[in-house]
Every structure is written in C-alpha cells, then in structure tokens.
Amino acid sequence: MPKLHHHPFSAASRYVRLVLAEYDETAEFIEEKPWLRVPALLQLNPAGTLPIFIDDNDTVVSGGAVVAEYLLETKGARMGEVRLMPEHAADRAEVRRLVEWFSQKLHGEVTNYMVTEKVYKRRMGAGEGNNSPDPAAIRAARANIRYHLQYIGYLAGRRNWLAGRELSLADFAAAAELSCIDYLGEVPWEADESAKAWYARVKSRPSFRSLLSDTLRGVPASTHYADLDF
Amino acid sequence: MPKLHHHPFSAASRYVRLVLAEYDETAEFIEEKPWLRVPALLQLNPAGTLPIFIDDNDTVVSGGAVVAEYLLETKGARMGEVRLMPEHAADRAEVRRLVEWFSQKLHGEVTNYMVTEKVYKRRMGAGEGNNSPDPAAIRAARANIRYHLQYIGYLAGRRNWLAGRELSLADFAAAAELSCIDYLGEVPWEADESAKAWYARVKSRPSFRSLLSDTLRGVPASTHYADLDF
C-alpha cells in the first residue's frame, strides 16, 4: 500500500488525502511533526515539508501540488475519464493558477499563521522550537481570511465550481486550507454566503469524511466543524 | 502574436521566455513595473505577479510554473515529441518538485532579495514604494545562494541534467533564477565546479541568447554575464 507522511493540520497533506479519496485510493498514513527537521524526512524531501507520498513502486513524491498532479497522472486516468482536471489547456491553467493561489497565497497569509500559532506551538515539546505565541500573526490571519473568503465567494458566485464548470483540484486545494481554519473556528462564514454554500457542497462529498473526523488532543473542533448544515 | 507582460529581472518571466524560445515560439514583450500594483494587470492576474501570458485566442495565463505547463501542453506537443518534460509520471513529479524548489524556495531566499534591493529599488520613482536599501536582505541572499548552488552542483553531479537524464523545465527554472543573480555578479561560481559546468551548458543554448543581451540602465552586467566561457 502507498504511504503518506502527513500531519492532520498540514493543509497540503489534507489536499492530498482528499484527492486520494476522490480517486478511491487508500494509503497508510504516517503522522509526522512538521515543526521538526527530521533527517529521514529531509532525505525524502529536501524542502522539509509535508506531505510526502511513497507509491507502491517506491516512487517518492513531495509537496501538495506535485503529489496531486502525480495522482492525477497515475490514478486519475484509470477511472475512465480523468477527474478533477479539465480537458482543455486554458481550463487546466486556471485550475493550476488557483491551486497555487490557495496552497501558496492563502496558505502563507492565513492557514500557516493559524496552524502554527494555534496547533503546532501547543504540540511542540521542550527544545522543539520557539513556542511562544505571536498575537500579531493571529491578527494578520484574521484580517487576511476576509478577503480570501470574498475571493472564493466571487469565484463560486459566477462559476459552478471554483475553477469552472467542473469540480477540480482547485476546489480541494481551497477546501483543504479552509478545513484547517474551520476546525479552529476562524472562518467568518457569515461574511460570504456564496463561499459558505460552495464549502457546504465540497464538505458533503464522501472524500471529506476522514477530514471531518480528525481530532486534536487539547484543541476541540469548532462546534460546526463536522456539521454538513453549518 | 501572443503577448507576454514581463520584466527583464522577473525570474519567472525569464523562465517563460526560455521555454517559449525552446519551443520556437515568439511573443510580443510588454515591460511592466513589478513593484507597482497596476489595476489593469490585477484584472489579468489577481496575484499581481509577473509574467502574464496572453495567447492568440485571448487565453490569459499567469505565473511562471503555470505558464510553462500551459506552453508544454499547447506548444510543446506540436514538436513531434513533447520536450522539456519526461514521459513517466515519477520523472515528471521530480521535474515539478524542482521547478517549485527553484521558483519558490531559491527565489524567496535569494533572487527576490537581490533583485528587489539591487534592481527594483533603483527603478522606483517617487511615490512608487519604499526604496531605501536593506543591507540585511542582501546579506541573507549572499549566505543562502551558497547552499542553493551546492544543491544544484549535487544534482548536476549525479545526473545528466538537474531533474534526470533529459533537459527539462527544471533546468530552465533554475537557470532563470541564476541568470538574474549572475547579471548582478552575485553567484559565487568558484564555490561549485559542477554547478558552474551545468550552467555553462544551459547558457550555451540558443534559447538563452535574448537573456544574455538584457541590459539595465545604471546597473551594468557583471563582466562574465554574457560570456559562454566564464
């Protein structure tokens, strides 16, 4: 069985878990501490980031966007028609632009701050890093989520799914980020009805179930986290 | 003819110029000021970054990695065999991992500092941004380039090209970054023979010529910049 080195609050790992589930693939999940630089993991991925996917043939692939393209090419095509990536180059470019937007920009401006401050710093043991909280980081994330949510609402309001007519990798890249933030109760859903309606549709997919059962010792999920009618 | 909104010292723009030239494609180049947030460009690319490629059919594609994949799908395949991207999924994943490494990590840790401090800040007009130099940024970039050069040397020393046996997008993503830094005389080539030999090979390709003739008013190129036997 393939292996996935991940952390439940690594948004890129969640993205890969969603894509795997959409392709009806399973993997053995190995939980890592993303705040540590573990030599064995650096050997697999010099960037030191999660997720790292190891396929049955020992192919090692790392990084959310890169693993998703790999799964698309190796597993997505087995399902008759390739799923989660449109056929035409222009539409594919729009999917890739949005995957980068969510996994780099939204991640860097919101999720990374939230997860580092509210999850990773609570998990760090003695000598595992600087775990003193940074209120400025949380404030920045709370300001930034508002315009990201608005952009998601804008996209969802004029298209069927975020990148166009069909459900695509872009929807899962966005939902993976938002699901981390939503667990922490930090998505101001009331600010954008259109974004909320889109998220409810993604969240209802069977591929989302494993994310909704994630729990974190000492940090309970927001009351509506697993609620499909939030 | 397609259009490319670019700046000569935007490494991602250089990457796209190299890929275009490798595919024997031309485009009308429109120079932008990447330090400004121009409404007309933000409408084309909400991320506000260069390059932005507009194809003959008015398809708008933005971001170096995304444009390169688009060119691969629309132009690369027309040349009999697809060039710059290997056939097998595992090898493609390695190309994409390295493109991300160079255009995100090397860029963020080296090129962006160098170009912002030494090029963009000199170009900024009154009211176009904070143009006071930051010596700490240059120091960080000078420290970081050394381990990036070492990694390039390590890859080039055990493979024919950076991502494997064949020349690929990864070589051009790396060379696009290094060429900006090399113009400024900030690549310590003496520190890694293997990296230097690899760069000499990439630099000798006809696709590189237009980059080597780039000049910047007030900032002359390093003496060896356009020298193929540097």
Contacts between the chains, C-beta under 8 A, distances in Angstrom:
chain1	res1	chain2	res2	distance
A	46	B	101	7.6
A	46	B	151	7.1
A	47	B	97	8.0
A	47	B	101	6.4
A	47	B	105	6.4
A	55	B	90	7.7
A	57	B	90	7.7
A	59	B	89	7.7
A	59	B	90	4.1
A	59	B	93	7.2
A	61	B	90	7.4
A	61	B	93	4.4
A	61	B	97	7.4
A	62	B	97	6.2
A	63	B	96	7.9
A	63	B	97	6.0
A	63	B	100	5.9
A	65	B	96	7.6
A	65	B	100	7.1
A	66	B	93	5.5
A	66	B	96	4.6
A	66	B	97	5.2
A	66	B	100	6.5
A	67	B	93	7.6
A	69	B	92	7.4
A	69	B	93	7.1
A	69	B	96	6.1
A	70	B	89	5.6
A	70	B	90	7.6
A	70	B	92	7.4
A	70	B	93	4.5
A	73	B	89	4.3
A	73	B	92	6.7
A	74	B	89	4.8
A	89	B	59	7.7
A	89	B	70	5.6
A	89	B	73	4.3
A	89	B	74	4.8
A	90	B	55	7.7
A	90	B	57	7.7
A	90	B	59	4.1
A	90	B	61	7.3
A	90	B	70	7.6
A	92	B	69	7.4
A	92	B	70	7.4
A	92	B	73	6.7
A	93	B	59	7.2
A	93	B	61	4.4
A	93	B	66	5.5
A	93	B	67	7.6
A	93	B	69	7.1
A	93	B	70	4.5
A	96	B	63	7.9
A	96	B	65	7.5
A	96	B	66	4.6
A	96	B	69	6.1
A	97	B	47	8.0
A	97	B	61	7.4
A	97	B	62	6.2
A	97	B	63	6.1
A	97	B	66	5.2
A	100	B	63	6.0
A	100	B	65	7.1
A	100	B	66	6.5
A	101	B	46	7.6
A	101	B	47	6.4
A	104	B	104	7.2
A	105	B	47	6.4
A	151	B	46	7.1
